[in-house]
Amino acid sequence: MEILAFGVQADEKPLIEQAFRDRYAVRCLDVFLNEDTAPIAAGHEVVSSSVNADLGAGVLEILAAGGTRMVAQRSTGFNNIDLTTAERLGMTVARVSYYSPYSVAEFAWALAMAVNRRIVRASTRTRDFDFRLQGLMGRDMHGRTAGVLGTGKIGEAFARIARGFGMRLLGWDIAENPACTELGMRYVPKDRLLAESDLITLHVPLMPETRHLIDAGALKAMRDDAILVNSSRGGLIDTAALVGELRAGRFTGVGLDVYEAEAGLFFLDKSLEAVEDDTLARLVTFPNVLVTSHQAYYTEDAVGQIVDATVQNVVDYRAGRCSENVLVPRS
Ligand SMILES: NC(=O)c1ccc[n+]([C@@H]2O[C@H](COP(=O)([O-])OP(=O)(O)OC[C@H]3O[C@@H](n4cnc5c(N)ncnc54)[C@H](O)[C@@H]3O)[C@@H](O)[C@H]2O)c1
């Protein structure tokens, strides 16, 4: 059996080939799974997809018609997969429910500190032999307040680092995490967290109830000098509303590893094409905004764990076993 893996980055390919060796043949494609590319999967019982794949009803229908029976998604988030349609088509879907939460939490901190201490601007200046400090003043994190929206695995890892900085911790979640309470985190209503935090970081999954969690009202509730970091999913923020607040000169810094219209852009080289997305084009012009292309998970450790878990998901599917990674069980 040959597994067809879509959306494979060049760095990731040797890890995937190594992990599948001695188990199944694997063919890696750099194109992402969507309605145009899905026909390539014809004849493949198992396909593996990545975070920005479009696994809506249309794509799943094409895959099913071509004989695909299992989708092994190489991410934790699965907001891009129409699970109801997969179930109707009798298609097994598995994801990777656990891999290094440190990869994402540490990157969220990298974004927070980069915007706080103006690292990118400082680096650009020194490359130009401009050694002035004007405009580079940041703030100590020690003694300030970190607000963590979503205190699961990644939120907890972020909070531990915040504790290391000596920060006060506020949390918001539908379920309290005792490990966070032990760290000294105080759970408060969302509006209070937004109003009191110097640094706000998002770690809830994207689902209908969390879409635009940070909408125009939430942005208004934030302090003018707050730092906002999103390393979860772009759809958690109403980006047009954020641009409006940034135009008004608000916020010390905004670090975004994800963007609500990132599919079709992130992970690809668009540098020679006309920019069609006016919101993103405006966003990257603000001196206090840093945008990265969904790379928070991208460490050797995390990618290695994702790949190993994906192989195990395929082995389990073939053996008819159901693990915690299975979103739609084998029918
Ligand atoms: N940028 C990246 O590279 C990257 C990588 C991995 C994960 N992520 C994102 O990070 C998210 C969090 O990952 P995790 O491993 O910490 O997940 P997790 O399941 O451990 O934690 C999620 C937390 O969100 C809370 N939550 C769920 N629904 C909620 C709601 N409606 N309101 C308030 N809280 C709610 C849960 O109770 C839980 O505590 C993922 O869903 C994914 O979208 C991003």
The ligand as a Gaussian input file, in Angstrom:
#p B3LYP/6-31G(d) Opt

LIG

0 1
 N        0.392000      27.681000      15.259000
 C        0.618000      26.388000      15.347000
 O        1.595000      25.891000      14.766000
 C       -0.282000      25.493000      16.188000
 C        0.166000      24.210000      16.485000
 C       -0.614000      23.381000      17.312000
 C       -1.830000      23.816000      17.791000
 N       -2.258000      25.063000      17.457000
 C       -3.551000      25.527000      17.964000
 O       -3.519000      25.558000      19.396000
 C       -4.785000      25.143000      19.881000
 C       -4.657000      24.682000      21.308000
 O       -3.885000      23.485000      21.340000
 P       -3.740000      22.632000      22.699000
 O       -2.877000      21.474000      22.350000
 O       -3.374000      23.514000      23.834000
 O       -5.252000      22.132000      22.890000
 P       -5.957000      21.687000      24.247000
 O       -7.136000      20.898000      23.813000
 O       -4.979000      21.058000      25.180000
 O       -6.435000      23.068000      24.891000
 C       -7.487000      23.834000      24.370000
 C       -8.161000      24.541000      25.527000
 O       -9.212000      25.344000      24.995000
 C      -10.349000      25.198000      25.833000
 N      -11.581000      25.452000      25.100000
 C      -12.159000      24.670000      24.167000
 N      -13.291000      25.242000      23.717000
 C      -13.422000      26.415000      24.389000
 C      -14.403000      27.442000      24.357000
 N      -15.464000      27.367000      23.552000
 N      -14.223000      28.502000      25.158000
 C      -13.144000      28.563000      25.987000
 N      -12.193000      27.617000      26.067000
 C      -12.333000      26.546000      25.270000
 C      -10.297000      23.765000      26.356000
 O      -11.054000      23.607000      27.559000
 C       -8.798000      23.570000      26.543000
 O       -8.387000      23.912000      27.847000
 C       -5.214000      24.064000      18.860000
 O       -6.625000      23.894000      18.847000
 C       -4.701000      24.604000      17.563000
 O       -5.715000      25.363000      16.941000
 C       -1.518000      25.905000      16.686000

